[in-house]
Amino acid sequence: MQWTNNKFITTLGISIVLAFGMISVVFGVIYISSGEGIPVPLPALLMAFAIVFVLGSVFFEERGADRVGALVGGGIVAAIVSLIMMLVCGGVFYLLANGRDTGIDKIISMLAVFMVLGMAAFSYLRAHR
């Protein structure tokens, strides 16, 4: 399609997706800190950790890290991905349960702020590839 080659639409789409991800993470922190518990079943969380650990270790070993460095790097990446997965799922559960109480004005304001932050992060990462 022609619109997928449009740089403006692509960048806007990326910033919106990043913003929704950040909003979900924020509400996931609220969900977990409210005492609701872990929103992801433990076996699924452990499986995601294991898969990302293996892939991350191979990635870092291919990039020239020694075996211990590759294992440590894989563990760090797996922990971060597992945490983000848990927070995003918690955010979705929180918004499904308390979305009306939160208010659309707060969610739209958060979306605007996180779109700007997402665009700044995307531009920074794109420049340093």
MMTF fields as JSON, N, C-alpha, C and O atoms, coordinates in Angstrom:
{
  "mmtfVersion": "1.0.0",
  "mmtfProducer": "UNKNOWN",
  "numBonds": 515,
  "numAtoms": 516,
  "numGroups": 129,
  "numChains": 1,
  "numModels": 1,
  "chainsPerModel": [1],
  "groupsPerChain": [129],
  "chainIdList": ["A"],
  "bondAtomList": [4, 2, 8, 6, 12, 10, 16, 14, 20, 18, 24, 22, 28, 26, 32, 30, 36, 34, 40, 38, 44, 42, 48, 46, 52, 50, 56, 54, 60, 58, 64, 62, 68, 66, 72, 70, 76, 74, 80, 78, 84, 82, 88, 86, 92, 90, 96, 94, 100, 98, 104, 102, 108, 106, 112, 110, 116, 114, 120, 118, 124, 122, 128, 126, 132, 130, 136, 134, 140, 138, 144, 142, 148, 146, 152, 150, 156, 154, 160, 158, 164, 162, 168, 166, 172, 170, 176, 174, 180, 178, 184, 182, 188, 186, 192, 190, 196, 194, 200, 198, 204, 202, 208, 206, 212, 210, 216, 214, 220, 218, 224, 222, 228, 226, 232, 230, 236, 234, 240, 238, 244, 242, 248, 246, 252, 250, 256, 254, 260, 258, 264, 262, 268, 266, 272, 270, 276, 274, 280, 278, 284, 282, 288, 286, 292, 290, 296, 294, 300, 298, 304, 302, 308, 306, 312, 310, 316, 314, 320, 318, 324, 322, 328, 326, 332, 330, 336, 334, 340, 338, 344, 342, 348, 346, 352, 350, 356, 354, 360, 358, 364, 362, 368, 366, 372, 370, 376, 374, 380, 378, 384, 382, 388, 386, 392, 390, 396, 394, 400, 398, 404, 402, 408, 406, 412, 410, 416, 414, 420, 418, 424, 422, 428, 426, 432, 430, 436, 434, 440, 438, 444, 442, 448, 446, 452, 450, 456, 454, 460, 458, 464, 462, 468, 466, 472, 470, 476, 474, 480, 478, 484, 482, 488, 486, 492, 490, 496, 494, 500, 498, 504, 502, 508, 506, 512, 510],
  "bondOrderList": [1, 1, 1, 1, 1, 1, 1, 1, 1, 1, 1, 1, 1, 1, 1, 1, 1, 1, 1, 1, 1, 1, 1, 1, 1, 1, 1, 1, 1, 1, 1, 1, 1, 1, 1, 1, 1, 1, 1, 1, 1, 1, 1, 1, 1, 1, 1, 1, 1, 1, 1, 1, 1, 1, 1, 1, 1, 1, 1, 1, 1, 1, 1, 1, 1, 1, 1, 1, 1, 1, 1, 1, 1, 1, 1, 1, 1, 1, 1, 1, 1, 1, 1, 1, 1, 1, 1, 1, 1, 1, 1, 1, 1, 1, 1, 1, 1, 1, 1, 1, 1, 1, 1, 1, 1, 1, 1, 1, 1, 1, 1, 1, 1, 1, 1, 1, 1, 1, 1, 1, 1, 1, 1, 1, 1, 1, 1, 1],
  "groupList": [{"groupName": "MET", "atomNameList": ["N", "CA", "C", "O"], "elementList": ["N", "C", "C", "O"], "formalChargeList": [0, 0, 0, 0], "bondAtomList": [1, 0, 2, 1, 3, 2], "bondOrderList": [1, 1, 2], "singleLetterCode": "M", "chemCompType": "L-PEPTIDE LINKING"}, {"groupName": "GLN", "atomNameList": ["N", "CA", "C", "O"], "elementList": ["N", "C", "C", "O"], "formalChargeList": [0, 0, 0, 0], "bondAtomList": [1, 0, 2, 1, 3, 2], "bondOrderList": [1, 1, 2], "singleLetterCode": "Q", "chemCompType": "L-PEPTIDE LINKING"}, {"groupName": "TRP", "atomNameList": ["N", "CA", "C", "O"], "elementList": ["N", "C", "C", "O"], "formalChargeList": [0, 0, 0, 0], "bondAtomList": [1, 0, 2, 1, 3, 2], "bondOrderList": [1, 1, 2], "singleLetterCode": "W", "chemCompType": "L-PEPTIDE LINKING"}, {"groupName": "THR", "atomNameList": ["N", "CA", "C", "O"], "elementList": ["N", "C", "C", "O"], "formalChargeList": [0, 0, 0, 0], "bondAtomList": [1, 0, 2, 1, 3, 2], "bondOrderList": [1, 1, 2], "singleLetterCode": "T", "chemCompType": "L-PEPTIDE LINKING"}, {"groupName": "ASN", "atomNameList": ["N", "CA", "C", "O"], "elementList": ["N", "C", "C", "O"], "formalChargeList": [0, 0, 0, 0], "bondAtomList": [1, 0, 2, 1, 3, 2], "bondOrderList": [1, 1, 2], "singleLetterCode": "N", "chemCompType": "L-PEPTIDE LINKING"}, {"groupName": "LYS", "atomNameList": ["N", "CA", "C", "O"], "elementList": ["N", "C", "C", "O"], "formalChargeList": [0, 0, 0, 0], "bondAtomList": [1, 0, 2, 1, 3, 2], "bondOrderList": [1, 1, 2], "singleLetterCode": "K", "chemCompType": "L-PEPTIDE LINKING"}, {"groupName": "PHE", "atomNameList": ["N", "CA", "C", "O"], "elementList": ["N", "C", "C", "O"], "formalChargeList": [0, 0, 0, 0], "bondAtomList": [1, 0, 2, 1, 3, 2], "bondOrderList": [1, 1, 2], "singleLetterCode": "F", "chemCompType": "L-PEPTIDE LINKING"}, {"groupName": "ILE", "atomNameList": ["N", "CA", "C", "O"], "elementList": ["N", "C", "C", "O"], "formalChargeList": [0, 0, 0, 0], "bondAtomList": [1, 0, 2, 1, 3, 2], "bondOrderList": [1, 1, 2], "singleLetterCode": "I", "chemCompType": "L-PEPTIDE LINKING"}, {"groupName": "LEU", "atomNameList": ["N", "CA", "C", "O"], "elementList": ["N", "C", "C", "O"], "formalChargeList": [0, 0, 0, 0], "bondAtomList": [1, 0, 2, 1, 3, 2], "bondOrderList": [1, 1, 2], "singleLetterCode": "L", "chemCompType": "L-PEPTIDE LINKING"}, {"groupName": "GLY", "atomNameList": ["N", "CA", "C", "O"], "elementList": ["N", "C", "C", "O"], "formalChargeList": [0, 0, 0, 0], "bondAtomList": [1, 0, 2, 1, 3, 2], "bondOrderList": [1, 1, 2], "singleLetterCode": "G", "chemCompType": "PEPTIDE LINKING"}, {"groupName": "SER", "atomNameList": ["N", "CA", "C", "O"], "elementList": ["N", "C", "C", "O"], "formalChargeList": [0, 0, 0, 0], "bondAtomList": [1, 0, 2, 1, 3, 2], "bondOrderList": [1, 1, 2], "singleLetterCode": "S", "chemCompType": "L-PEPTIDE LINKING"}, {"groupName": "VAL", "atomNameList": ["N", "CA", "C", "O"], "elementList": ["N", "C", "C", "O"], "formalChargeList": [0, 0, 0, 0], "bondAtomList": [1, 0, 2, 1, 3, 2], "bondOrderList": [1, 1, 2], "singleLetterCode": "V", "chemCompType": "L-PEPTIDE LINKING"}, {"groupName": "ALA", "atomNameList": ["N", "CA", "C", "O"], "elementList": ["N", "C", "C", "O"], "formalChargeList": [0, 0, 0, 0], "bondAtomList": [1, 0, 2, 1, 3, 2], "bondOrderList": [1, 1, 2], "singleLetterCode": "A", "chemCompType": "L-PEPTIDE LINKING"}, {"groupName": "TYR", "atomNameList": ["N", "CA", "C", "O"], "elementList": ["N", "C", "C", "O"], "formalChargeList": [0, 0, 0, 0], "bondAtomList": [1, 0, 2, 1, 3, 2], "bondOrderList": [1, 1, 2], "singleLetterCode": "Y", "chemCompType": "L-PEPTIDE LINKING"}, {"groupName": "GLU", "atomNameList": ["N", "CA", "C", "O"], "elementList": ["N", "C", "C", "O"], "formalChargeList": [0, 0, 0, 0], "bondAtomList": [1, 0, 2, 1, 3, 2], "bondOrderList": [1, 1, 2], "singleLetterCode": "E", "chemCompType": "L-PEPTIDE LINKING"}, {"groupName": "PRO", "atomNameList": ["N", "CA", "C", "O"], "elementList": ["N", "C", "C", "O"], "formalChargeList": [0, 0, 0, 0], "bondAtomList": [1, 0, 2, 1, 3, 2], "bondOrderList": [1, 1, 2], "singleLetterCode": "P", "chemCompType": "L-PEPTIDE LINKING"}, {"groupName": "ARG", "atomNameList": ["N", "CA", "C", "O"], "elementList": ["N", "C", "C", "O"], "formalChargeList": [0, 0, 0, 0], "bondAtomList": [1, 0, 2, 1, 3, 2], "bondOrderList": [1, 1, 2], "singleLetterCode": "R", "chemCompType": "L-PEPTIDE LINKING"}, {"groupName": "ASP", "atomNameList": ["N", "CA", "C", "O"], "elementList": ["N", "C", "C", "O"], "formalChargeList": [0, 0, 0, 0], "bondAtomList": [1, 0, 2, 1, 3, 2], "bondOrderList": [1, 1, 2], "singleLetterCode": "D", "chemCompType": "L-PEPTIDE LINKING"}, {"groupName": "CYS", "atomNameList": ["N", "CA", "C", "O"], "elementList": ["N", "C", "C", "O"], "formalChargeList": [0, 0, 0, 0], "bondAtomList": [1, 0, 2, 1, 3, 2], "bondOrderList": [1, 1, 2], "singleLetterCode": "C", "chemCompType": "L-PEPTIDE LINKING"}, {"groupName": "HIS", "atomNameList": ["N", "CA", "C", "O"], "elementList": ["N", "C", "C", "O"], "formalChargeList": [0, 0, 0, 0], "bondAtomList": [1, 0, 2, 1, 3, 2], "bondOrderList": [1, 1, 2], "singleLetterCode": "H", "chemCompType": "L-PEPTIDE LINKING"}],
  "groupTypeList": [0, 1, 2, 3, 4, 4, 5, 6, 7, 3, 3, 8, 9, 7, 10, 7, 11, 8, 12, 6, 9, 0, 7, 10, 11, 11, 6, 9, 11, 7, 13, 7, 10, 10, 9, 14, 9, 7, 15, 11, 15, 8, 15, 12, 8, 8, 0, 12, 6, 12, 7, 11, 6, 11, 8, 9, 10, 11, 6, 6, 14, 14, 16, 9, 12, 17, 16, 11, 9, 12, 8, 11, 9, 9, 9, 7, 11, 12, 12, 7, 11, 10, 8, 7, 0, 0, 8, 11, 18, 9, 9, 11, 6, 13, 8, 8, 12, 4, 9, 16, 17, 3, 9, 7, 17, 5, 7, 7, 10, 0, 8, 12, 11, 6, 0, 11, 8, 9, 0, 12, 12, 6, 10, 13, 8, 16, 12, 19, 16],
  "groupIdList": [1, 2, 3, 4, 5, 6, 7, 8, 9, 10, 11, 12, 13, 14, 15, 16, 17, 18, 19, 20, 21, 22, 23, 24, 25, 26, 27, 28, 29, 30, 31, 32, 33, 34, 35, 36, 37, 38, 39, 40, 41, 42, 43, 44, 45, 46, 47, 48, 49, 50, 51, 52, 53, 54, 55, 56, 57, 58, 59, 60, 61, 62, 63, 64, 65, 66, 67, 68, 69, 70, 71, 72, 73, 74, 75, 76, 77, 78, 79, 80, 81, 82, 83, 84, 85, 86, 87, 88, 89, 90, 91, 92, 93, 94, 95, 96, 97, 98, 99, 100, 101, 102, 103, 104, 105, 106, 107, 108, 109, 110, 111, 112, 113, 114, 115, 116, 117, 118, 119, 120, 121, 122, 123, 124, 125, 126, 127, 128, 129],
  "secStructList": [7, 7, 4, 4, 4, 7, 2, 2, 2, 2, 2, 2, 2, 2, 2, 2, 2, 2, 2, 2, 2, 2, 2, 2, 2, 2, 2, 2, 2, 2, 2, 2, 2, 6, 6, 7, 7, 7, 1, 1, 7, 2, 2, 2, 2, 2, 2, 2, 2, 2, 2, 2, 2, 2, 2, 2, 2, 2, 2, 2, 2, 2, 6, 6, 7, 7, 2, 2, 2, 2, 2, 2, 2, 2, 2, 2, 2, 2, 2, 2, 2, 2, 2, 2, 2, 2, 2, 2, 2, 2, 2, 2, 2, 2, 2, 2, 2, 2, 2, 2, 2, 2, 7, 2, 2, 2, 2, 2, 2, 2, 2, 2, 2, 2, 2, 2, 2, 2, 2, 2, 2, 2, 2, 2, 2, 2, 2, 6, 7],
  "xCoordList": [0.826, 0.0, 0.869, 2.014, 0.308, 1.052, 1.255, 2.305, 0.275, 0.375, 1.414, 1.862, 1.828, 2.847, 4.225, 5.123, 4.407, 5.676, 5.756, 6.801, 4.681, 4.651, 5.391, 5.014, 6.434, 7.278, 6.515, 6.743, 5.622, 4.871, 3.896, 3.812, 3.166, 2.195, 2.913, 2.462, 4.01, 4.767, 5.282, 5.162, 5.85, 6.373, 5.256, 5.412, 4.131, 2.984, 2.474, 2.152, 2.399, 1.963, 2.898, 2.44, 4.186, 5.163, 5.045, 5.095, 4.889, 4.788, 3.492, 3.478, 2.406, 1.152, 1.26, 0.789, 1.875, 2.048, 2.943, 2.642, 4.03, 4.897, 4.146, 4.325, 3.317, 2.557, 1.577, 1.467, 0.867, -0.055, 0.694, 0.206, 1.878, 2.697, 3.121, 3.087, 3.519, 3.934, 2.756, 2.904, 1.597, 0.401, 0.07, -0.266, 0.163, -0.128, 0.872, 0.491, 2.132, 3.133, 2.826, 2.932, 2.448, 2.117, 0.934, 0.973, -0.111, -1.259, -0.94, -1.573, 0.031, 0.482, 1.171, 0.992, 1.96, 2.586, 1.513, 1.606, 0.5, -0.602, -1.327, -1.669, -1.564, -2.264, -1.499, -2.075, -0.196, 0.603, 0.798, 0.778, 0.987, 1.197, -0.082, -0.021, -1.243, -2.494, -2.756, -3.761, -1.867, -1.996, -2.783, -3.202, -2.997, -3.771, -2.979, -3.567, -1.669, -0.848, -0.283, -0.41, 0.344, 0.963, -0.114, -0.816, -0.257, -1.339, -1.074, -1.999, 0.171, 0.525, 0.723, 1.386, 0.174, 0.421, 1.913, 2.631, 2.367, 3.789, 4.397, 5.507, 3.725, 4.334, 4.558, 5.57, 3.64, 3.812, 4.964, 5.734, 5.078, 6.166, 7.52, 8.478, 7.598, 8.851, 9.203, 10.377, 8.198, 8.466, 8.969, 9.903, 8.371, 8.837, 10.262, 11.099, 10.538, 11.892, 12.893, 13.962, 12.548, 13.468, 13.734, 14.878, 12.688, 12.861, 13.724, 14.638, 13.442, 14.224, 15.648, 16.584, 15.825, 17.165, 18.01, 19.154, 17.46, 18.207, 18.517, 19.656, 17.5, 17.726, 18.703, 19.556, 18.581, 19.488, 20.912, 21.85, 21.091, 22.438, 23.097, 24.274, 22.349, 22.892, 23.209, 24.233, 22.318, 22.557, 23.852, 24.665, 24.05, 25.261, 26.514, 27.59, 26.389, 27.547, 27.936, 29.121, 26.94, 27.221, 27.844, 28.585, 27.547, 28.114, 29.519, 30.124, 30.056, 31.438, 31.634, 32.769, 30.57, 30.721, 31.224, 30.938, 31.98, 32.387, 31.172, 30.088, 31.341, 30.195, 29.512, 28.284, 30.302, 29.706, 28.987, 27.882, 29.602, 28.969, 27.688, 26.718, 27.69, 26.491, 25.374, 24.213, 25.714, 24.698, 24.149, 22.944, 25.033, 24.58, 23.713, 22.657, 24.149, 23.363, 22.009, 20.998, 21.986, 20.72, 19.799, 18.587, 20.376, 19.566, 18.987, 17.834, 19.779, 19.295, 18.184, 17.156, 18.394, 17.365, 16.097, 14.995, 16.236, 15.071, 14.305, 13.074, 15.025, 14.357, 13.592, 12.468, 14.193, 13.534, 12.298, 11.246, 12.414, 11.27, 10.15, 8.976, 10.506, 9.491, 8.78, 7.562, 9.542, 8.944, 8.01, 6.909, 8.439, 7.598, 6.335, 5.25, 6.472, 5.299, 4.311, 3.102, 4.833, 3.98, 3.295, 2.111, 4.012, 3.432, 2.391, 1.354, 2.66, 1.692, 0.403, -0.691, 0.524, -0.68, -1.433, -2.662, -0.711, -1.363, -2.06, -3.141, -1.45, -2.08, -3.359, -4.334, -3.355, -4.572, -5.673, -6.822, -5.326, -6.317, -6.838, -8.033, -5.951, -6.376, -7.34, -8.368, -7.01, -7.879, -9.222, -10.247, -9.215, -10.486, -11.374, -12.595, -10.755, -11.533, -11.869, -12.959, -10.951, -11.108, -11.024, -10.731, -11.27, -11.124, -12.088, -11.732, -13.296, -14.285, -13.973, -14.236, -13.414, -13.059, -11.859, -11.727, -10.99, -9.787, -10.138, -9.583, -11.026, -11.435, -10.712, -9.501, -11.456, -10.893, -9.944, -9.006, -10.178, -9.306, -7.898, -6.917, -7.789, -6.463, -5.754, -4.551, -6.505, -5.895, -5.433, -4.354, -6.215, -5.813, -4.618, -3.726, -4.589, -3.436, -2.178, -1.108, -2.317, -1.169, -0.724, 0.473, -1.682, -1.354, -0.549, 0.423, -0.941, -0.224, 1.204, 2.148, 1.353, 2.693, 3.571, 4.734, 3.018, 3.809, 4.081, 5.067, 3.237, 3.55, 4.795, 5.648, 4.899, 6.09, 7.327, 8.374, 7.207, 8.34, 8.72, 9.903, 7.713, 7.983, 8.667, 9.561, 8.253, 8.897, 10.336, 11.22, 10.574, 11.945, 12.819, 13.954, 12.304, 13.073, 13.304, 14.404, 12.285, 12.422, 13.449, 14.266, 13.42, 14.392, 15.809, 16.754, 15.952, 17.275, 17.808, 18.965, 16.975, 17.413, 17.677, 18.587, 16.889, 17.083, 18.398, 19.058, 18.786, 20.023, 21.266, 22.349, 21.12, 22.277, 22.299, 22.748, 21.822, 21.85, 23.208, 23.431],
  "yCoordList": [-1.19, 0.0, 1.252, 1.24, 2.298, 3.542, 4.234, 4.836, 4.16, 4.901, 4.316, 5.01, 3.044, 2.465, 3.023, 2.931, 3.594, 4.204, 5.658, 6.292, 6.189, 7.567, 7.671, 7.039, 8.467, 8.607, 9.214, 8.83, 10.145, 10.814, 9.856, 9.826, 9.081, 8.135, 7.032, 6.633, 6.552, 5.51, 6.002, 5.298, 7.189, 7.746, 8.02, 7.756, 8.545, 8.774, 7.458, 7.383, 6.439, 5.132, 4.55, 3.992, 4.668, 4.166, 4.922, 4.311, 6.241, 7.013, 6.696, 6.703, 6.42, 6.057, 4.685, 4.497, 3.733, 2.394, 2.47, 1.848, 3.22, 3.392, 4.072, 3.704, 5.046, 5.747, 4.812, 4.83, 3.998, 3.041, 2.033, 1.63, 1.625, 0.725, 1.367, 0.725, 2.625, 3.328, 3.551, 3.437, 3.867, 4.031, 2.721, 2.706, 1.638, 0.334, -0.014, -0.6, 0.336, 0.084, 0.891, 0.373, 2.151, 2.992, 2.409, 2.315, 2.019, 1.431, 0.047, -0.393, -0.645, -1.917, -1.743, -2.556, -0.68, -0.38, -0.083, -0.532, 0.673, 0.973, -0.313, -0.505, -1.188, -2.447, -3.321, -3.844, -3.477, -4.342, -3.717, -4.419, -2.396, -1.743, -1.661, -1.406, -1.873, -1.859, -3.17, -3.306, -4.133, -5.396, -6.446, -7.435, -6.258, -7.228, -8.495, -9.515, -8.448, -9.615, -9.55, -8.544, -10.645, -10.729, -11.07, -12.069, -10.251, -10.47, -11.599, -12.054, -12.06, -13.103, -14.407, -14.401, -15.507, -16.784, -17.101, -16.866, -17.625, -17.879, -18.789, -18.507, -19.875, -20.686, -19.907, -20.106, -19.037, -18.233, -17.249, -17.028, -16.662, -15.73, -16.435, -15.905, -17.624, -18.387, -18.837, -18.846, -19.21, -19.623, -18.448, -18.602, -17.29, -16.095, -15.752, -15.407, -15.846, -15.577, -16.535, -16.115, -17.834, -18.828, -18.591, -18.669, -18.303, -18.087, -16.857, -16.902, -15.765, -14.543, -14.722, -14.164, -15.494, -15.76, -16.49, -16.109, -17.526, -18.283, -17.405, -17.364, -16.702, -15.85, -14.719, -14.395, -14.114, -13.036, -13.515, -12.824, -14.691, -15.233, -15.514, -15.21, -16.088, -16.349, -15.035, -14.92, -14.035, -12.734, -12.114, -11.647, -12.105, -11.478, -12.292, -11.721, -13.606, -14.421, -14.193, -14.168, -14.028, -13.739, -12.36, -12.127, -11.448, -10.098, -10.017, -8.945, -11.137, -11.156, -11.201, -11.106, -11.342, -11.432, -12.825, -13.798, -12.914, -14.227, -14.964, -14.388, -16.202, -17.014, -16.471, -16.438, -16.046, -15.502, -14.189, -13.959, -13.341, -12.078, -12.284, -11.546, -13.3, -13.599, -14.094, -13.73, -14.916, -15.415, -14.286, -14.205, -13.425, -12.29, -11.355, -10.913, -11.056, -10.197, -10.802, -10.099, -12.107, -12.785, -12.747, -12.591, -12.891, -12.822, -11.443, -11.31, -10.42, -9.046, -8.73, -8.164, -9.097, -8.844, -9.63, -9.105, -10.881, -11.705, -11.126, -11.139, -10.619, -10.014, -8.752, -8.532, -7.936, -6.705, -7.026, -6.416, -7.97, -8.326, -8.936, -8.646, -9.777, -10.368, -9.304, -9.353, -8.346, -7.263, -6.418, -6.075, -6.087, -5.29, -6.062, -5.484, -7.367, -8.177, -8.188, -8.083, -8.315, -8.327, -6.974, -6.929, -5.881, -4.555, -4.235, -3.644, -4.618, -4.354, -5.14, -4.596, -6.4, -7.195, -6.61, -6.554, -6.177, -5.541, -4.253, -3.951, -3.491, -2.26, -2.512, -1.773, -3.556, -3.901, -4.322, -3.905, -5.143, -5.563, -4.379, -4.301, -3.456, -2.28, -1.419, -0.975, -1.19, -0.355, -1.03, -0.356, -2.355, -3.049, -2.953, -2.838, -2.999, -2.959, -1.539, -1.296, -0.594, 0.759, 1.849, 2.999, 1.522, 2.504, 3.663, 4.804, 3.38, 4.456, 5.386, 6.587, 4.829, 5.657, 6.551, 7.632, 6.102, 6.873, 8.143, 9.203, 8.058, 9.238, 9.338, 9.135, 9.649, 9.739, 10.929, 10.885, 11.992, 13.162, 12.84, 13.301, 12.061, 11.673, 10.752, 10.876, 9.837, 8.896, 9.624, 9.326, 10.564, 11.318, 12.218, 12.367, 12.814, 13.632, 12.779, 13.183, 11.593, 10.687, 10.255, 10.143, 10.013, 9.621, 10.717, 10.423, 11.959, 13.072, 13.188, 13.345, 13.109, 13.22, 12.049, 12.24, 10.851, 9.683, 9.611, 8.996, 10.22, 10.297, 11.141, 10.795, 12.245, 13.093, 12.345, 12.373, 11.677, 10.919, 9.757, 9.484, 9.077, 7.982, 8.45, 7.777, 9.601, 10.145, 10.543, 10.321, 11.128, 11.502, 10.261, 10.252, 9.212, 7.979, 7.327, 6.848, 7.304, 6.714, 7.464, 6.843, 8.789, 9.573, 9.361, 9.28, 9.271, 9.026, 7.663, 7.544, 6.645, 5.298, 5.157, 4.433, 5.841, 5.777, 6.453, 6.007, 7.506, 8.221, 7.443, 7.65, 6.553, 5.851, 4.37, 3.534, 4.049, 2.658, 2.302, 1.168],
  "zCoordList": [0.0, 0.0, 0.0, 0.452, -0.504, -0.635, 0.715, 0.937, 1.62, 2.876, 3.808, 4.72, 3.616, 4.49, 4.188, 5.025, 3.023, 2.676, 3.115, 2.965, 3.65, 4.11, 5.439, 6.426, 5.447, 6.635, 7.807, 8.955, 7.538, 8.597, 9.283, 10.511, 8.496, 9.044, 9.827, 10.901, 9.293, 9.983, 11.325, 12.328, 11.358, 12.602, 13.594, 14.786, 13.123, 13.999, 14.575, 15.761, 13.758, 14.235, 15.274, 16.272, 15.063, 16.031, 17.343, 18.41, 17.285, 18.533, 19.278, 20.509, 18.558, 19.219, 19.879, 21.0, 19.192, 19.781, 21.019, 22.038, 20.936, 22.112, 23.25, 24.411, 22.94, 23.975, 24.672, 25.898, 23.903, 24.525, 25.384, 26.44, 24.934, 25.747, 27.053, 28.103, 26.997, 28.22, 29.161, 30.377, 28.61, 29.444, 30.137, 31.321, 29.41, 29.993, 31.096, 32.108, 30.915, 31.952, 33.211, 34.322, 33.042, 34.205, 34.971, 36.198, 34.254, 34.933, 35.484, 36.444, 34.893, 35.445, 36.786, 37.693, 36.91, 38.204, 39.25, 40.392, 38.849, 39.772, 40.155, 41.322, 39.191, 39.45, 40.436, 41.39, 40.201, 41.065, 42.439, 43.451, 42.482, 43.781, 44.606, 45.808, 43.978, 44.734, 45.451, 46.149, 45.285, 45.995, 45.256, 45.856, 43.967, 43.188, 42.877, 42.515, 43.011, 42.705, 41.303, 40.605, 40.907, 39.591, 38.563, 38.717, 37.513, 36.54, 35.551, 34.878, 35.451, 34.499, 35.274, 36.311, 34.805, 35.495, 35.538, 34.566, 36.645, 36.841, 35.772, 35.322, 35.338, 34.268, 32.973, 32.302, 32.622, 31.405, 31.568, 30.634, 32.75, 33.024, 32.973, 32.412, 33.557, 33.528, 32.118, 31.746, 31.326, 29.951, 29.126, 28.338, 29.293, 28.578, 29.006, 28.171, 30.314, 30.805, 30.17, 29.728, 30.123, 29.576, 28.091, 27.644, 27.332, 25.893, 25.635, 24.811, 26.331, 26.122, 26.638, 26.066, 27.711, 28.232, 27.194, 26.948, 26.591, 25.583, 24.374, 23.909, 23.865, 22.694, 22.999, 22.173, 24.188, 24.559, 24.728, 24.328, 25.317, 25.491, 24.144, 23.953, 23.221, 21.887, 21.175, 20.503, 21.326, 20.701, 21.198, 20.401, 22.525, 23.06, 22.743, 22.563, 22.672, 22.31, 20.852, 20.523, 19.976, 18.568, 18.393, 17.438, 19.311, 19.239, 19.815, 19.807, 20.319, 20.766, 22.266, 22.733, 23.036, 24.487, 24.853, 24.156, 25.959, 26.427, 26.993, 27.08, 27.369, 27.792, 29.032, 29.105, 30.006, 31.227, 30.93, 31.422, 30.139, 29.76, 28.975, 29.147, 28.105, 27.329, 28.247, 28.059, 29.234, 30.174, 31.041, 31.279, 31.506, 32.321, 31.483, 31.937, 30.273, 29.391, 29.062, 29.046, 28.799, 28.54, 29.745, 29.602, 30.94, 32.161, 32.396, 32.807, 32.138, 32.326, 31.333, 31.704, 30.069, 29.058, 29.375, 29.221, 29.817, 30.145, 31.33, 31.339, 32.328, 33.484, 33.072, 33.523, 32.23, 31.784, 30.944, 31.136, 30.024, 29.18, 30.028, 29.8, 31.003, 31.876, 32.701, 32.875, 33.205, 33.984, 33.119, 33.549, 31.918, 31.026, 30.652, 30.593, 30.399, 30.074, 31.238, 31.035, 32.453, 33.634, 33.82, 34.151, 33.615, 33.794, 32.719, 33.019, 31.487, 30.417, 30.666, 30.515, 31.042, 31.339, 32.528, 32.514, 33.553, 34.698, 34.312, 34.82, 33.416, 32.945, 32.178, 32.32, 31.365, 30.624, 31.6, 31.457, 32.586, 33.582, 34.376, 34.663, 34.734, 35.495, 34.677, 35.188, 33.43, 32.593, 32.309, 32.199, 32.191, 31.989, 33.233, 33.124, 34.409, 35.649, 36.08, 36.597, 35.876, 36.422, 35.362, 35.691, 34.112, 33.042, 33.154, 32.86, 33.573, 33.696, 34.861, 34.793, 35.928, 37.08, 36.782, 37.357, 35.888, 35.57, 34.823, 35.112, 33.893, 33.134, 31.815, 31.734, 30.797, 29.451, 29.32, 28.524, 30.092, 29.995, 30.491, 29.907, 31.553, 32.053, 31.064, 30.839, 30.485, 29.545, 28.283, 27.771, 27.775, 26.581, 26.893, 26.058, 28.076, 28.461, 28.552, 28.097, 29.144, 29.223, 27.83, 27.566, 26.943, 25.582, 24.886, 24.19, 25.066, 24.436, 24.964, 24.19, 26.276, 26.869, 26.427, 26.07, 26.453, 26.083, 24.59, 24.183, 23.756, 22.329, 22.108, 21.29, 22.835, 22.717, 23.216, 22.569, 24.368, 24.897, 23.978, 23.77, 23.43, 22.506, 21.243, 20.73, 20.736, 19.54, 19.825, 18.997, 20.986, 21.355, 21.482, 21.003, 22.122, 22.26, 20.904, 20.628, 20.058, 18.729, 17.898, 17.219, 17.942, 17.182, 17.694, 16.909, 19.015, 19.591, 19.17, 18.767, 19.261, 18.913, 17.429, 17.025, 16.611, 15.169, 14.781, 13.843, 15.473, 15.145, 15.589, 15.042, 16.571, 17.117, 16.735, 17.519, 15.551, 15.1, 14.598, 14.173]
}
